[in-house]
Amino acid sequence: MEISSILQGGYQHPLSRSWQGQRTLTKNMFMYPIFITDEPDARVEISSLPGQCRWGVNRLQEFLAPLVEKGLRSVILFGVPLHCHKDERGGPADDPNGPVIASIKLLRTLFPDMYIACDVCLCEYSSHGHCGLFASDGSLDQGPSAARIAEVALAYARAGAHCVAPSDMMDGRIKAIKRALIDGGFGNRCTLMSYSAKFASSLYGPFREAAGSAPSFGDRKCYQLPPTAKGLARRAITRDVNEGADIIMVKPAMPYLDIIQDAKELARDHPLACYQVSGEYAMIVAGARAGVYDLKTMAFETVESFVRAGCTLILTYFTPDFLDWLEQ
């Protein structure tokens, strides 16, 4: 027997097992997705996302202060407009009195050291529930869609967001946003994190309930990537790098670890993010409640796989849990 075939001597102890990883999880690697509604005093539990709520602006301090004390460093905001007039252009998205812009300004005051990212899309705010604008023939109108997304992104940057994260998947929107940020004086003051490889997934179901963003007709398969489309994902990542994205994201995470690895190769000089989406979170919680596995153990297994694949930033609803678990 060749001596080189003996591997277990290198990981027989818990400490030596930890040395086998190329990166170690830290609290700074977690970004917490938060749903902000236009009901200022709201705290509404989301049935399909156990432990998660829609929050009103007036409840953010009581909600986030304990997490900041535990080491929360970054959040990403999703607006949930319930009492506004939605139009074809997604007008409420950049309403200066809307929940997202109000929350940005409040959080900058309450928690000066917190990193604030904002999801940029039109689906929650448009009457049709889609992520872009439509031409008169009923097709998506790419140029105006990208221009409108850029308007919203610039509004968030002006309000004080440290990062804008377009999730719409419209062609050309990274270039349009980067140009708007530069022309608006925010080119070196606001990070552009692109949902570069966002797949058309069944795992978004709980999010659409939480954000009220289900389309009123059709689906989003014509502008989100087909699950089999490895080549399209690679092309999208390369395009977004070339158009000025500062961070590359893959979404969902667990079914697309190969795409995360591709992104690490294609955008080797960029931070790499992944989004452990609502359906991934809900499945893990459901499995733990059914006694299939221990929740903490499974949560660690999933996020450690993201880090192993190359991620340096993880968006997950487990963020509050990891703030506790990483203290232990």
KAFEN-V845399 format. One record per pair of residues at least 24 apart in sequence whose ideal C-beta (glycine too) atoms are under 8 Angstrom apart, sorted by the first residue. I is the first residue (numbers start at 1). GAP is how many residues later the second one is. D is the distance in Angstrom with one decimal. If there is no record, write none. Layout:
i;gap;d
I;GAP;D
I;GAP;D
This chain:
i;gap;d
21;283;7.3
21;286;7.4
21;287;7.1
22;286;7.5
23;284;5.1
23;285;8.0
23;289;7.8
25;275;7.8
25;278;6.6
25;279;6.8
25;282;6.3
25;297;7.4
25;301;6.5
26;300;7.1
27;44;4.2
27;45;7.6
27;46;6.7
27;295;7.0
27;296;6.0
27;299;5.5
28;45;5.4
28;46;8.0
29;278;7.5
29;282;7.8
29;283;6.5
29;284;6.0
29;285;5.6
30;42;7.9
30;43;7.9
30;44;7.5
30;284;5.6
30;285;8.0
30;286;6.5
30;288;8.0
30;289;4.4
30;292;5.5
30;293;7.5
31;43;4.4
31;44;6.6
31;45;5.5
31;84;7.8
31;86;6.6
31;242;7.7
31;282;6.1
31;283;7.0
31;284;4.8
31;285;7.9
31;288;7.0
32;35;7.3
32;40;6.3
32;42;7.2
32;43;4.9
32;44;7.3
32;283;7.9
32;284;7.8
32;285;7.6
32;287;3.9
32;288;6.9
33;42;7.5
33;43;5.2
33;45;6.4
33;242;7.9
33;282;5.8
33;283;7.8
33;284;6.3
34;41;5.2
34;42;7.1
34;43;5.7
34;44;6.9
35;43;5.1
35;45;5.1
35;175;5.3
35;176;6.3
36;24;7.7
36;41;5.6
36;42;6.9
36;43;5.7
36;44;6.4
36;63;4.2
36;64;6.1
36;67;4.9
37;42;8.0
37;43;4.4
37;44;7.6
37;45;5.9
37;62;6.0
38;41;7.8
38;42;7.3
38;43;5.1
38;44;5.8
38;45;5.4
38;46;6.3
38;60;6.6
38;61;4.8
39;43;6.4
39;44;7.2
46;160;7.1
46;163;6.6
46;164;4.7
47;162;7.4
48;157;6.9
48;158;3.7
48;161;5.1
48;162;7.3
48;230;7.3
48;234;6.0
49;157;4.8
49;158;7.8
49;160;7.8
49;161;5.7
49;229;5.7
49;232;6.7
49;233;6.2
49;268;6.5
50;232;7.1
50;235;5.1
51;234;7.6
51;266;7.5
52;158;7.0
52;265;5.6
54;26;5.4
54;156;6.8
56;43;7.8
57;42;6.1
57;45;5.0
57;46;5.5
57;49;6.0
60;43;6.4
60;46;6.2
60;47;6.7
60;50;7.3
61;45;7.9
61;49;5.6
64;43;7.6
64;46;7.6
64;47;6.8
64;50;7.9
65;45;7.7
65;46;8.0
67;252;7.9
67;253;5.7
67;256;6.3
68;43;5.5
68;46;6.7
70;250;7.7
70;253;4.1
70;254;6.8
70;257;7.4
71;252;5.3
71;255;7.8
72;42;7.3
72;247;7.0
72;248;7.6
72;251;6.1
73;40;7.5
73;41;6.7
73;42;5.9
74;40;6.8
74;41;3.9
74;42;7.5
74;43;6.6
75;32;7.5
75;39;6.7
75;40;7.6
75;41;6.2
75;42;6.9
76;41;4.1
76;42;6.8
76;43;5.9
76;87;7.8
76;89;6.4
76;239;6.2
77;26;5.6
77;27;7.1
77;39;6.9
77;40;7.2
77;41;5.0
77;42;6.7
78;41;5.0
78;46;7.2
78;132;7.8
78;133;5.5
79;40;7.9
79;45;5.7
79;46;7.1
79;132;7.9
80;44;6.5
80;130;7.2
80;131;5.4
80;132;5.8
81;43;6.4
81;44;6.0
81;131;7.7
82;130;7.0
84;41;7.8
86;39;5.9
86;40;5.9
86;41;4.5
87;39;7.0
87;40;5.7
88;38;6.3
88;39;5.7
88;40;6.5
88;45;6.9
88;46;7.1
89;33;7.6
89;37;7.1
89;44;6.3
89;59;6.1
90;32;3.4
90;33;7.8
90;34;7.9
90;35;3.9
90;36;4.1
90;58;6.8
90;62;7.4
91;34;6.9
92;33;4.5
93;27;7.9
93;28;7.7
93;29;5.9
93;31;7.5
93;32;4.2
93;59;4.6
93;62;8.0
94;57;6.3
94;58;4.7
94;61;3.7
94;62;7.4
96;59;7.6
96;63;7.8
100;56;6.8
100;59;7.9
101;54;6.8
101;55;6.9
101;58;4.5
104;52;6.6
104;55;4.4
104;56;4.9
104;57;5.3
105;54;5.9
105;55;6.0
108;52;4.5
115;47;5.1
115;48;6.9
116;44;7.1
116;45;5.3
116;46;5.2
116;47;7.1
117;44;6.8
117;45;6.7
117;46;3.8
117;47;7.3
117;48;5.4
117;74;7.7
117;76;6.5
118;38;4.4
118;43;4.7
118;45;7.1
118;46;5.7
118;47;6.6
119;46;5.5
119;48;5.4
120;29;6.0
120;32;5.3
120;33;4.8
120;36;6.8
120;44;5.2
120;45;6.1
120;46;4.4
120;47;6.8
120;48;7.3
120;57;7.5
121;28;7.4
121;45;6.9
121;46;4.8
121;47;4.8
121;92;7.8
122;26;6.7
122;27;7.0
122;30;7.4
122;46;6.6
123;45;7.6
123;88;7.9
123;90;4.4
123;92;7.1
124;87;5.2
124;88;6.3
124;89;4.6
127;89;7.3
128;87;6.8
128;88;5.3
128;89;6.9
129;84;6.2
129;85;5.9
129;86;4.0
129;87;4.7
130;85;5.4
130;88;7.6
130;90;7.0
131;36;7.4
131;37;3.8
131;38;6.6
131;39;6.7
131;89;6.6
131;92;6.6
132;36;6.1
132;38;4.8
132;91;7.0
140;30;7.3
140;82;7.2
140;83;6.6
142;28;6.0
142;29;5.1
142;30;6.2
143;29;7.2
145;25;4.4
145;28;7.2
146;24;5.3
146;25;7.2
146;26;4.4
146;27;4.3
146;29;7.6
146;30;4.1
146;31;8.0
147;29;5.9
149;24;4.8
149;27;6.8
149;28;6.6
150;26;4.1
150;27;4.7
150;29;7.2
150;30;4.0
151;29;7.2
153;24;4.6
153;27;6.5
153;28;7.1
153;39;7.8
154;26;4.6
154;27;6.5
154;30;5.0
154;32;7.1
157;24;6.0
157;27;6.9
157;29;4.3
157;32;7.1
157;33;4.1
158;26;7.1
158;28;7.4
161;29;6.4
162;28;6.6
162;29;6.3
163;27;6.7
163;28;4.1
163;29;7.5
163;30;5.4
163;84;7.7
164;26;6.1
164;27;7.5
164;28;6.1
164;29;7.3
165;27;7.9
165;28;4.3
165;29;7.3
165;30;6.6
165;84;7.2
166;26;7.9
166;28;6.3
166;29;6.5
167;28;4.4
167;31;6.4
167;84;7.8
168;27;7.9
168;55;7.5
169;26;6.8
169;29;5.4
169;51;7.8
169;54;4.7
169;55;5.5
169;56;7.6
170;53;6.5
172;71;7.7
174;65;7.5
174;66;4.8
174;69;4.0
174;70;6.0
174;71;5.2
175;68;4.1
175;69;6.5
178;65;6.5
178;66;3.5
178;67;7.9
191;55;4.7
191;56;6.4
192;52;6.4
192;53;5.4
192;54;4.9
192;55;7.4
193;52;7.1
193;53;6.6
193;54;3.9
193;55;7.9
193;56;6.0
193;80;6.4
194;46;4.4
194;51;3.9
194;53;7.1
194;54;6.1
194;55;6.3
195;54;5.0
195;56;5.6
195;80;7.6
196;37;7.8
196;40;5.2
196;41;4.7
196;43;7.9
196;44;4.3
196;49;6.6
196;52;4.9
196;53;6.1
196;54;7.2
196;67;7.1
197;28;6.3
197;36;4.1
197;39;5.6
197;40;5.8
197;51;7.9
197;52;7.5
197;53;4.6
197;54;7.1
197;59;7.0
197;62;5.2
197;66;6.6
198;26;5.5
198;27;6.5
198;51;7.7
198;52;8.0
198;53;4.8
199;25;6.1
199;26;4.7
199;27;7.4
199;28;5.4
199;30;7.7
199;34;7.6
199;52;7.0
199;53;6.6
199;56;7.8
199;57;6.4
200;24;3.8
200;25;6.5
200;26;6.3
200;27;6.9
201;26;7.0
201;50;8.0
201;51;5.2
201;54;7.4
201;76;7.1
201;78;7.3
202;77;6.7
203;49;5.0
203;52;7.6
203;74;5.0
203;75;7.0
203;76;3.0
203;77;5.7
203;80;8.0
204;73;6.1
204;74;6.5
204;75;6.4
205;73;7.0
205;74;5.7
206;72;3.7
206;73;5.9
206;75;7.6
206;76;5.1
207;70;6.5
207;71;4.0
207;72;7.8
210;68;6.8
227;28;7.3
230;28;7.0
230;29;6.8
230;32;7.2
233;26;4.9
233;29;6.7
234;28;5.5
234;32;6.2
237;25;7.0
237;26;5.2
237;29;4.9
237;30;6.0
238;28;5.5
241;25;7.0
241;26;5.1
241;29;6.6
245;25;7.2
246;24;7.0
246;25;7.6
247;24;4.7
247;25;7.4
247;26;5.5
247;66;6.9
248;24;5.6
248;25;6.9
249;24;4.1
249;25;6.5
249;26;6.2
249;66;7.7
250;24;4.9
250;25;7.6
251;24;4.0
251;26;6.2
252;24;7.3
252;25;4.5
252;27;7.3
252;28;5.8
253;24;7.2
253;27;6.5
253;49;7.6
253;53;5.5
253;58;7.8
253;61;7.7
254;26;5.5
254;48;5.9
254;51;7.1
254;52;8.0
257;48;6.1
257;49;7.5
257;52;4.7
260;46;6.7
260;49;4.0
260;50;5.6
260;51;6.1
261;48;5.0
261;49;6.0
263;47;6.9
264;45;7.0
264;46;3.2
271;41;5.0
271;42;5.9
272;38;5.4
272;39;5.2
272;40;5.6
272;41;7.1
273;38;6.4
273;39;7.4
273;40;4.0
273;41;7.2
273;42;6.4
274;32;5.0
274;35;7.9
274;37;4.8
274;39;7.7
274;40;6.0
274;41;7.1
275;40;4.3
275;41;7.7
276;26;6.7
276;27;7.1
276;30;7.3
276;38;6.5
276;39;6.7
276;40;4.0
276;41;7.3
276;42;7.1
278;39;7.1
281;35;6.8
281;36;4.4
281;37;6.6
284;34;7.9
296;25;7.4
296;29;6.0
299;26;7.8
300;25;7.3
